[in-house]
Amino acid sequence: MALSFRFWRLNLLPKPSLSHLQTTLKALKPLKQKLSPICSLPMSSSSLNPLNSHLSISKNPTFSEPHNPTACPQDDLVVLGIETSCDDTAAAVVRGNGEILSQVVSSQADLLAQYGGVAPKMAEEAHLQVIDQVVQEALDKAKLTERNLSAIAVTIGPGLGLCLRVGVRKARKIAGSFNLPIIGVHHMEAHALVARLNERELQFPFMALLISGGHNLLILARDLGQYIQLGTTIDDAIGEAYDKTAKWLGLDLRRSGGPAIEELAREGDAKSIKFSIPMKQHKDCNFSYAGLKTQVRLAIESENINATIPISSASSEDRRTRADIAASFQRVAVLHLEERCERAIEWALKIEPSVKYLVVSGGVASNQYVRAQLDQVVQRNSLRLVCPPPSLCTDNGVMVAWTGIENFRIGRFDPPPPSDEPEDIVVCLKTIFTYDCFFTGPFLRRIPLHCSWSRIHINIHLNTLTTINMSSISVILSILQLYSC
C-alpha cells in the first residue's frame, strides 16, 4: 500500500472554544479538496526490499509568495541560526557563501553532572536564562543587528519539547519584530548538511551516518529534502550507550560521556573483555545498543566498581579495570557501526553508483577513534570520509543557519510571523493521536503525529520534517482527523 500525506498552509486562527472546535471539525471536512497543497511526502514502492523504502519531499512545492526573493544575491544572504533541541543553547550567524560570522554555544555541563544526564525541565529553565544573551552575543560578534539579517533559521525537531519551544519562541519573536522570513530546520538534516559548508566538493548524492546521544541514522541523501533511510536504531543510540557507560564507570560527565570514555579507553586493553557485537544475525543496517549496555553494566557489577567513587580518586588497579571496560566497550560499539556501514555502502551503491562520500556527523562523530575506524571502512570501498570539524559535530547554531540557507535558496521558508503574536497563540499538543500504518518498505511502524509551537511535526521513517503554520487547535485536530490512516 502506498500512502501520500498532503498538508496545507492555513491562516492563524484565534484559540477556539470547545463548541467552536466541534463545529470546525464538521465544517472543514467538505473543504478537503479545496485546499492547495504545499508539500507531499509520497511513499511509493511495490517491494518489501529495504533498499526501496524511501521518503521524498516535493522539489517544487507551492509555497506562499516568497518574502523579498530578490532582496540580495545568494552569497549575500545572512542567516541567524538558533539551536535549543537538547542541552546546548546555541546561535550563529552565517553568510550565504559559507562564511561563519559568529558562533556561540552555552553548555549545561554542570546540570549534566548534577543530574547524570539531561533533565528536560531543568534544561528548559537553563535555556530561558541564557537564550537572549546567546543570540545577542552571536549578533555582536558578527558586528550586525537584526536589521542586517536576511532570515532566521531555528531547530523545530526532533528534540526535547520544552527545550525546542525556547528557541522557536525566540526565533518567532525576532522574525516578527523585524519582518524576517523564518525557516524551520530538522535537527538531523542539519547535522548531515553542515558537511557541505566545509566540503564544497560534497554534492548530492552522498551517504551520511548521523550518530549522537539520541540518534543512529544511515541515509542516502539524493537531493535536498530527498533521503533514503538505510538503517536506524531499534532501541538506544550509540551516544546514549557512551553516556550510560561513563556514568556507571564514575567518569566526569561535564564533558559528556563520549569524550570521557574515549580518553579513558586509551589506557585500557580493548580485547580484555569479550563483549558480543550487537545484531550479528540481522543482515540489515539497523543498530541496537541496549544489549551492549546490559553487557557493560553486568561487567561493571562483576568487578564491584563503585560509581560513586570518581575515576580521579580510584586506585591504580580500579582505574585499570575501568579503562579495560571502557576500551572493550568502545571497540565493540564502533565495530557495530563499521559492520552496518559496510552493508549500507553496498546497498547505497546499488541505488546510486555515483556516490563518492560518506558523511559522518553528530556529537559522536567528534570521537577520533570512531573517525579512524570508519575511515578504514570507506577506504576499503573506494569512498571518501567527510567529517565536519568537532565544533560543528556537536549541536551548534552554524549547522542550523547553513541548513536554513540551503532551504531558503529554493524557497522553503515561512513568511514573517505577526509582530504582535501573543504568547497564548502557541499551542502544544503532545501525541494526541497515534496511528499504526504500513508503508511500503520493511517497517510496520507506529507513526506519532504531534503538534507544538504553531507547527505540526510529522515523523515518518527518516523523521524528515514537514511543517505548516498553524496555531488553532480546531484546525490541528481537523487535519489529523481528515488524514488519519
C-alpha positions as a printed NumPy array, in Angstrom:
array([[  0.   ,   0.   ,   0.   ],
       [  1.338,   3.451,  -0.822],
       [  0.206,   6.459,   1.14 ],
       [  0.57 ,  10.143,   0.329],
       [  0.389,  12.829,   3.   ],
       [ -0.546,  16.38 ,   1.945],
       [ -0.618,  19.448,   4.117],
       [ -1.921,  22.963,   3.621],
       [ -0.948,  26.41 ,   4.791],
       [ -3.741,  27.971,   6.829],
       [ -4.109,  31.374,   8.439],
       [ -3.656,  31.704,  12.193],
       [ -6.976,  31.499,  13.975],
       [ -7.949,  32.573,  17.486],
       [ -7.932,  29.95 ,  20.197],
       [-11.356,  28.257,  19.94 ],
       [-13.86 ,  27.174,  22.496],
       [-14.901,  23.528,  22.707],
       [-18.156,  24.208,  20.857],
       [-16.237,  26.04 ,  18.152],
       [-13.857,  23.079,  17.929],
       [-16.702,  20.628,  17.318],
       [-18.271,  22.907,  14.714],
       [-14.98 ,  23.343,  12.883],
       [-14.322,  19.616,  12.75 ],
       [-17.608,  19.137,  10.889],
       [-17.258,  22.201,   8.692],
       [-13.728,  21.559,   7.446],
       [-14.252,  18.051,   6.129],
       [-16.027,  19.149,   2.909],
       [-13.156,  21.56 ,   2.255],
       [-10.675,  18.754,   1.879],
       [-10.43 ,  19.072,  -1.911],
       [-10.467,  22.877,  -1.989],
       [ -7.191,  23.481,  -0.173],
       [ -3.938,  23.983,  -2.1  ],
       [ -1.195,  21.506,  -1.173],
       [  2.2  ,  22.894,  -0.237],
       [  4.071,  19.674,   0.279],
       [  3.768,  15.983,  -0.419],
       [  5.52 ,  13.01 ,   1.106],
       [  4.759,  10.022,  -1.119],
       [  5.638,   6.509,  -0.092],
       [  5.891,   4.764,  -3.415],
       [  7.269,   1.286,  -3.789],
       [  5.905,  -2.1  ,  -4.578],
       [  8.654,  -4.123,  -2.968],
       [  9.438,  -5.006,   0.597],
       [ 13.168,  -4.671,  -0.125],
       [ 14.63 ,  -2.172,   2.369],
       [ 16.512,  -0.568,  -0.498],
       [ 13.222,   0.554,  -1.981],
       [ 11.817,   2.099,   1.18 ],
       [ 12.192,   5.841,   0.864],
       [ 10.755,   9.201,   1.65 ],
       [ 10.875,  12.275,  -0.542],
       [  9.737,  15.835,  -0.291],
       [  8.394,  17.529,  -3.378],
       [ 11.152,  19.566,  -5.019],
       [  8.716,  22.154,  -6.296],
       [  6.073,  22.654,  -3.615],
       [  3.626,  25.503,  -3.825],
       [  4.572,  27.988,  -1.119],
       [  3.189,  31.338,  -0.237],
       [  4.686,  34.296,  -2.063],
       [  8.423,  34.477,  -1.24 ],
       [  9.495,  37.257,   1.087],
       [ 11.727,  39.673,  -0.858],
       [ 13.127,  36.926,  -3.118],
       [ 15.461,  39.336,  -4.883],
       [ 16.443,  41.367,  -1.838],
       [ 20.08 ,  40.226,  -2.057],
       [ 22.287,  37.82 ,  -4.065],
       [ 22.586,  34.331,  -2.654],
       [ 26.145,  34.842,  -1.387],
       [ 25.   ,  37.968,   0.459],
       [ 22.371,  36.113,   2.465],
       [ 22.912,  36.474,   6.197],
       [ 21.044,  33.965,   8.367],
       [ 20.854,  33.671,  12.148],
       [ 20.599,  30.068,  13.308],
       [ 19.168,  29.123,  16.722],
       [ 19.537,  25.646,  18.25 ],
       [ 17.932,  24.514,  21.537],
       [ 16.91 ,  20.928,  20.845],
       [ 18.621,  19.415,  23.886],
       [ 21.057,  20.77 ,  26.471],
       [ 23.101,  23.317,  24.483],
       [ 21.86 ,  26.829,  23.792],
       [ 23.483,  27.829,  20.517],
       [ 23.291,  30.636,  17.977],
       [ 25.364,  31.537,  14.941],
       [ 25.374,  33.942,  12.027],
       [ 26.4  ,  32.559,   8.637],
       [ 26.661,  34.132,   5.18 ],
       [ 25.366,  32.515,   2.019],
       [ 28.932,  31.918,   0.841],
       [ 29.611,  29.766,   3.915],
       [ 31.483,  32.358,   5.949],
       [ 30.838,  31.852,   9.669],
       [ 30.478,  35.345,  11.112],
       [ 29.913,  34.159,  14.667],
       [ 29.249,  31.06 ,  16.73 ],
       [ 28.155,  30.968,  20.366],
       [ 27.334,  27.894,  22.474],
       [ 26.241,  27.886,  26.106],
       [ 26.692,  24.454,  27.657],
       [ 24.757,  22.928,  30.547],
       [ 27.708,  20.82 ,  31.707],
       [ 27.089,  21.423,  35.407],
       [ 23.468,  20.297,  35.096],
       [ 24.57 ,  17.157,  33.235],
       [ 26.947,  16.295,  36.058],
       [ 24.377,  17.081,  38.734],
       [ 21.549,  15.003,  37.264],
       [ 23.628,  12.361,  35.491],
       [ 22.069,  13.334,  32.156],
       [ 19.598,  15.773,  30.659],
       [ 16.645,  16.757,  32.861],
       [ 14.144,  18.344,  30.427],
       [ 12.568,  20.842,  32.829],
       [ 15.934,  21.961,  34.201],
       [ 17.278,  22.182,  30.662],
       [ 14.355,  24.39 ,  29.617],
       [ 14.979,  26.762,  32.51 ],
       [ 18.669,  26.942,  31.629],
       [ 17.773,  27.78 ,  28.011],
       [ 15.418,  30.514,  29.164],
       [ 18.132,  32.07 ,  31.301],
       [ 20.68 ,  32.401,  28.51 ],
       [ 18.82 ,  32.455,  25.16 ],
       [ 18.675,  36.244,  24.903],
       [ 22.316,  36.614,  25.852],
       [ 23.474,  33.894,  23.424],
       [ 21.587,  35.372,  20.459],
       [ 22.761,  38.896,  21.234],
       [ 26.364,  37.735,  21.593],
       [ 26.155,  35.992,  18.208],
       [ 24.935,  39.222,  16.598],
       [ 27.575,  41.304,  18.407],
       [ 30.419,  39.008,  17.35 ],
       [ 29.173,  39.215,  13.76 ],
       [ 29.046,  43.023,  14.136],
       [ 25.474,  43.008,  12.886],
       [ 21.998,  43.806,  14.134],
       [ 18.702,  42.076,  13.416],
       [ 18.09 ,  44.548,  10.582],
       [ 21.103,  43.154,   8.712],
       [ 19.673,  39.622,   8.652],
       [ 18.027,  38.002,   5.634],
       [ 16.172,  35.304,   7.62 ],
       [ 16.005,  33.359,  10.889],
       [ 16.552,  29.589,  10.992],
       [ 15.575,  27.584,  14.061],
       [ 15.55 ,  23.913,  15.011],
       [ 11.967,  22.666,  15.306],
       [ 12.635,  18.977,  15.921],
       [ 13.368,  16.294,  16.78 ],
       [ 14.415,  17.075,  20.329],
       [ 13.083,  17.79 ,  23.804],
       [  9.795,  19.642,  23.512],
       [ 10.391,  22.002,  26.408],
       [ 13.802,  22.948,  25.049],
       [ 12.751,  23.339,  21.424],
       [  9.994,  25.702,  22.471],
       [ 12.515,  28.197,  23.875],
       [ 14.372,  28.505,  20.577],
       [ 11.223,  28.642,  18.457],
       [  9.683,  31.398,  20.547],
       [ 12.878,  33.452,  20.377],
       [ 13.118,  32.98 ,  16.605],
       [  9.487,  33.938,  16.039],
       [  9.853,  36.996,  18.241],
       [ 12.837,  38.27 ,  16.235],
       [ 11.279,  37.358,  12.879],
       [  8.028,  39.09 ,  13.774],
       [  9.669,  42.211,  15.168],
       [ 11.943,  42.733,  12.148],
       [  9.718,  41.298,   9.384],
       [ 12.075,  38.417,   8.584],
       [ 11.272,  35.05 ,   6.966],
       [ 11.601,  32.109,   9.304],
       [ 12.966,  28.695,   8.339],
       [ 12.121,  25.588,  10.368],
       [ 15.101,  23.232,  10.398],
       [ 15.144,  19.499,  11.013],
       [ 17.884,  18.72 ,  13.503],
       [ 19.227,  15.601,  11.786],
       [ 19.157,  17.164,   8.318],
       [ 21.244,  19.999,   9.756],
       [ 23.84 ,  17.51 ,  11.002],
       [ 24.02 ,  15.985,   7.521],
       [ 24.161,  19.228,   5.536],
       [ 26.707,  21.098,   7.65 ],
       [ 29.396,  18.986,   5.996],
       [ 28.616,  20.823,   2.739],
       [ 29.64 ,  24.101,   4.366],
       [ 33.266,  22.992,   4.766],
       [ 33.498,  20.479,   1.93 ],
       [ 32.394,  22.363,  -1.176],
       [ 33.01 ,  19.336,  -3.398],
       [ 30.358,  17.409,  -1.488],
       [ 27.454,  17.186,  -3.916],
       [ 24.364,  15.015,  -3.958],
       [ 24.079,  12.07 ,  -3.851],
       [ 26.092,  11.138,  -0.774],
       [ 25.755,   8.833,   2.23 ],
       [ 25.508,  10.045,   5.799],
       [ 25.905,   8.353,   9.151],
       [ 24.367,  10.538,  11.865],
       [ 25.384,   9.442,  15.353],
       [ 24.524,  11.248,  18.573],
       [ 23.023,  10.753,  22.006],
       [ 19.543,  10.289,  20.606],
       [ 20.042,   9.068,  17.056],
       [ 21.702,   6.458,  14.893],
       [ 20.787,   7.038,  11.274],
       [ 22.215,   5.793,   7.98 ],
       [ 20.846,   7.606,   4.961],
       [ 21.398,   8.084,   1.275],
       [ 20.955,  11.776,   0.513],
       [ 19.786,  12.05 ,  -3.097],
       [ 18.938,  15.744,  -3.041],
       [ 17.951,  18.464,  -0.612],
       [ 14.932,  17.059,   1.242],
       [ 15.135,  13.661,  -0.513],
       [ 16.623,  10.933,   1.669],
       [ 16.515,   7.159,   1.707],
       [ 16.797,   5.622,   5.138],
       [ 19.119,   2.633,   5.084],
       [ 19.197,   1.997,   8.813],
       [ 18.245,   3.388,  12.206],
       [ 18.424,   2.326,  15.832],
       [ 15.782,  -0.067,  17.071],
       [ 16.349,   0.96 ,  20.689],
       [ 19.227,   3.089,  22.01 ],
       [ 21.676,   5.271,  20.105],
       [ 25.452,   4.957,  20.421],
       [ 25.716,   8.275,  22.266],
       [ 23.283,   7.041,  24.893],
       [ 25.446,   3.923,  25.369],
       [ 28.563,   6.082,  25.777],
       [ 26.839,   8.316,  28.331],
       [ 25.472,   5.451,  30.421],
       [ 28.799,   3.608,  30.391],
       [ 30.594,   6.766,  31.508],
       [ 28.089,   7.256,  34.318],
       [ 28.44 ,   3.659,  35.54 ],
       [ 32.242,   3.974,  35.472],
       [ 32.152,   7.117,  37.6  ],
       [ 33.565,   9.415,  34.914],
       [ 33.244,  13.187,  34.759],
       [ 30.051,  13.909,  32.792],
       [ 30.656,  17.639,  32.486],
       [ 32.345,  16.893,  29.156],
       [ 29.593,  14.365,  28.307],
       [ 30.173,  10.621,  28.253],
       [ 31.763,  10.299,  24.814],
       [ 34.971,  12.27 ,  25.394],
       [ 35.357,  10.782,  28.882],
       [ 35.121,   7.202,  27.574],
       [ 37.448,   7.933,  24.646],
       [ 40.108,   9.363,  26.954],
       [ 39.945,   6.541,  29.498],
       [ 39.863,   3.873,  26.77 ],
       [ 43.368,   4.885,  25.666],
       [ 44.663,   3.432,  28.941],
       [ 42.861,   0.108,  28.625],
       [ 43.069,  -3.204,  26.771],
       [ 40.283,  -3.231,  24.177],
       [ 40.26 ,  -7.033,  23.994],
       [ 40.315,  -7.757,  27.707],
       [ 36.533,  -8.207,  27.931],
       [ 34.664, -10.181,  25.281],
       [ 31.516,  -8.182,  24.661],
       [ 29.25 ,  -9.519,  21.902],
       [ 28.747,  -7.403,  18.79 ],
       [ 25.032,  -6.496,  18.582],
       [ 22.712,  -7.909,  15.925],
       [ 25.281, -10.126,  14.214],
       [ 22.473, -12.372,  12.985],
       [ 20.492,  -9.497,  11.408],
       [ 21.57 ,  -8.813,   7.838],
       [ 20.313,  -5.263,   7.692],
       [ 21.659,  -1.79 ,   8.506],
       [ 19.821,  -1.156,  11.752],
       [ 21.511,  -0.555,  15.087],
       [ 20.958,  -1.731,  18.639],
       [ 22.876,  -0.665,  21.733],
       [ 20.513,  -1.718,  24.536],
       [ 22.036,  -5.197,  24.743],
       [ 25.601,  -3.874,  24.781],
       [ 24.648,  -1.503,  27.609],
       [ 23.407,  -4.501,  29.583],
       [ 26.647,  -6.392,  28.961],
       [ 28.663,  -3.415,  30.184],
       [ 26.537,  -2.973,  33.291],
       [ 26.93 ,  -6.647,  34.205],
       [ 30.702,  -6.451,  33.672],
       [ 30.907,  -3.405,  35.934],
       [ 28.834,  -5.128,  38.608],
       [ 31.02 ,  -8.259,  38.43 ],
       [ 34.107,  -6.13 ,  39.083],
       [ 32.399,  -4.417,  42.037],
       [ 33.123,  -0.962,  40.648],
       [ 31.647,   1.789,  42.789],
       [ 30.484,   4.606,  40.513],
       [ 30.178,   6.958,  43.484],
       [ 33.984,   6.939,  43.667],
       [ 35.096,   9.232,  40.832],
       [ 37.778,   7.99 ,  38.471],
       [ 40.143,  10.646,  39.79 ],
       [ 40.016,   9.025,  43.252],
       [ 40.157,   5.397,  42.122],
       [ 43.103,   3.156,  42.957],
       [ 45.52 ,   2.251,  40.166],
       [ 44.062,  -1.271,  39.929],
       [ 40.488,   0.049,  39.922],
       [ 41.375,   2.623,  37.284],
       [ 42.942,  -0.064,  35.082],
       [ 39.8  ,  -2.205,  35.367],
       [ 37.592,   0.732,  34.417],
       [ 39.892,   1.555,  31.494],
       [ 39.678,  -2.029,  30.214],
       [ 35.883,  -1.907,  30.327],
       [ 35.839,   1.468,  28.566],
       [ 38.201,   0.273,  25.829],
       [ 36.354,  -3.022,  25.311],
       [ 33.022,  -1.227,  25.164],
       [ 34.272,   1.333,  22.653],
       [ 35.794,  -1.316,  20.388],
       [ 32.543,  -3.295,  20.133],
       [ 30.324,  -0.222,  19.903],
       [ 32.305,   1.042,  16.922],
       [ 32.592,  -2.417,  15.363],
       [ 28.799,  -2.384,  15.232],
       [ 28.969,   0.916,  13.339],
       [ 31.564,  -0.499,  10.947],
       [ 29.535,  -3.584,  10.088],
       [ 26.38 ,  -1.572,   9.42 ],
       [ 28.245,   0.99 ,   7.318],
       [ 29.829,  -1.739,   5.185],
       [ 26.416,  -3.128,   4.309],
       [ 24.858,   0.315,   3.847],
       [ 27.567,   1.295,   1.361],
       [ 26.828,  -1.847,  -0.624],
       [ 23.113,  -1.017,  -0.682],
       [ 23.635,   2.647,  -1.499],
       [ 25.926,   1.925,  -4.44 ],
       [ 23.255,  -0.286,  -5.963],
       [ 20.821,   2.645,  -5.83 ],
       [ 23.244,   5.453,  -6.694],
       [ 26.504,   4.15 ,  -8.206],
       [ 27.827,   7.728,  -8.315],
       [ 28.081,   8.008,  -4.511],
       [ 31.621,   9.028,  -3.546],
       [ 31.302,  10.303,   0.02 ],
       [ 30.273,   9.086,   3.446],
       [ 29.471,  11.975,   5.787],
       [ 29.787,  11.171,   9.492],
       [ 28.246,  13.819,  11.718],
       [ 26.547,  14.277,  15.075],
       [ 28.099,  14.527,  18.518],
       [ 29.728,  11.073,  18.461],
       [ 31.426,  11.929,  15.157],
       [ 33.851,  14.138,  17.084],
       [ 35.327,  10.934,  18.584],
       [ 38.717,  10.376,  16.927],
       [ 38.59 ,   6.583,  17.372],
       [ 35.236,   6.494,  15.58 ],
       [ 36.628,   8.578,  12.723],
       [ 39.739,   6.417,  12.355],
       [ 37.796,   3.155,  12.221],
       [ 35.201,   4.441,   9.758],
       [ 37.938,   5.882,   7.565],
       [ 39.216,   2.338,   7.09 ],
       [ 35.72 ,   1.245,   6.069],
       [ 35.333,   3.899,   3.366],
       [ 38.831,   3.298,   2.037],
       [ 38.04 ,  -0.395,   1.563],
       [ 35.048,   0.683,  -0.51 ],
       [ 36.86 ,   3.387,  -2.507],
       [ 34.87 ,   6.194,  -0.914],
       [ 35.947,   9.308,   0.945],
       [ 35.119,  10.095,   4.566],
       [ 33.861,  13.616,   5.297],
       [ 33.571,  14.76 ,   8.909],
       [ 32.764,  18.311,   9.988],
       [ 35.165,  19.882,  12.495],
       [ 34.428,  18.694,  16.057],
       [ 32.864,  22.061,  16.923],
       [ 30.315,  21.5  ,  14.139],
       [ 29.624,  17.849,  15.041],
       [ 28.042,  18.613,  18.381],
       [ 24.841,  20.686,  18.475],
       [ 25.531,  24.193,  17.197],
       [ 23.883,  27.184,  15.548],
       [ 26.084,  27.058,  12.44 ],
       [ 24.51 ,  23.857,  11.146],
       [ 21.039,  25.333,  11.671],
       [ 21.905,  28.582,   9.891],
       [ 23.549,  26.748,   6.977],
       [ 20.618,  24.363,   6.53 ],
       [ 18.354,  27.397,   6.628],
       [ 20.409,  28.97 ,   3.832],
       [ 20.178,  25.846,   1.681],
       [ 16.4  ,  25.719,   2.09 ],
       [ 15.926,  29.477,   1.72 ],
       [ 17.645,  29.402,  -1.668],
       [ 14.993,  27.109,  -3.091],
       [ 12.06 ,  28.897,  -1.493],
       [ 11.442,  26.681,   1.531],
       [ 10.642,  29.171,   4.255],
       [  7.707,  30.705,   6.055],
       [  6.692,  34.367,   5.891],
       [  7.323,  36.604,   8.903],
       [  5.003,  35.863,  11.839],
       [  2.834,  38.7  ,  13.186],
       [  4.854,  41.237,  15.152],
       [  2.205,  41.262,  17.867],
       [  1.748,  37.492,  18.041],
       [  0.502,  36.728,  21.57 ],
       [  2.068,  34.046,  23.726],
       [ -1.205,  32.112,  24.02 ],
       [ -1.33 ,  31.574,  20.249],
       [  1.381,  28.97 ,  20.726],
       [ -0.147,  25.579,  21.385],
       [  1.448,  22.349,  22.457],
       [ -0.359,  19.109,  21.746],
       [  1.64 ,  16.098,  22.871],
       [  0.896,  12.975,  20.865],
       [ -2.864,  13.388,  20.783],
       [ -3.214,  10.627,  18.243],
       [ -1.043,   7.771,  17.088],
       [ -1.719,   5.707,  14.022],
       [ -0.416,   2.325,  13.024],
       [  0.334,   2.497,   9.309],
       [  2.027,   0.161,   6.922],
       [  4.234,   1.982,   4.444],
       [  5.741,   0.124,   1.524],
       [  9.109,  -0.994,   2.778],
       [ 10.345,  -3.244,   5.566],
       [  8.798,  -1.423,   8.501],
       [  5.472,  -1.735,  10.253],
       [  5.815,   1.286,  12.498],
       [  3.851,   3.446,  14.891],
       [  3.876,   6.932,  13.424],
       [  3.494,   9.674,  16.046],
       [  1.696,  12.812,  14.973],
       [  2.107,  15.725,  17.325],
       [  1.901,  19.481,  17.097],
       [  3.812,  22.016,  19.096],
       [  4.672,  25.684,  18.929],
       [  2.445,  26.583,  15.974],
       [  3.83 ,  23.697,  13.937],
       [  2.896,  20.157,  13.15 ],
       [  5.78 ,  17.698,  13.258],
       [  5.222,  14.571,  11.192],
       [  7.879,  11.924,  11.842],
       [  7.826,   9.288,   9.101],
       [ 10.656,   6.812,   8.514],
       [ 13.658,   9.154,   8.379],
       [ 11.979,  11.624,  10.695],
       [ 12.065,  14.033,   7.77 ],
       [ 10.116,  17.078,   8.821],
       [  7.288,  18.824,   7.057],
       [  5.836,  21.866,   8.737],
       [  2.88 ,  24.165,   8.326],
       [  1.958,  27.333,  10.13 ],
       [ -0.978,  26.524,  12.36 ],
       [ -1.94 ,  27.527,  15.865],
       [ -5.652,  26.778,  16.069],
       [ -6.399,  23.596,  17.98 ],
       [ -9.539,  23.1  ,  15.886],
       [ -7.589,  23.108,  12.641],
       [ -4.949,  20.767,  14.006],
       [ -7.493,  18.208,  15.114],
       [ -9.345,  18.557,  11.818],
       [ -6.282,  17.791,   9.736],
       [ -5.414,  14.825,  11.927],
       [ -8.963,  13.527,  11.549],
       [ -9.106,  14.026,   7.78 ],
       [ -5.735,  12.397,   7.165],
       [ -5.722,   9.606,   9.638],
       [ -4.601,   6.289,   8.266]])
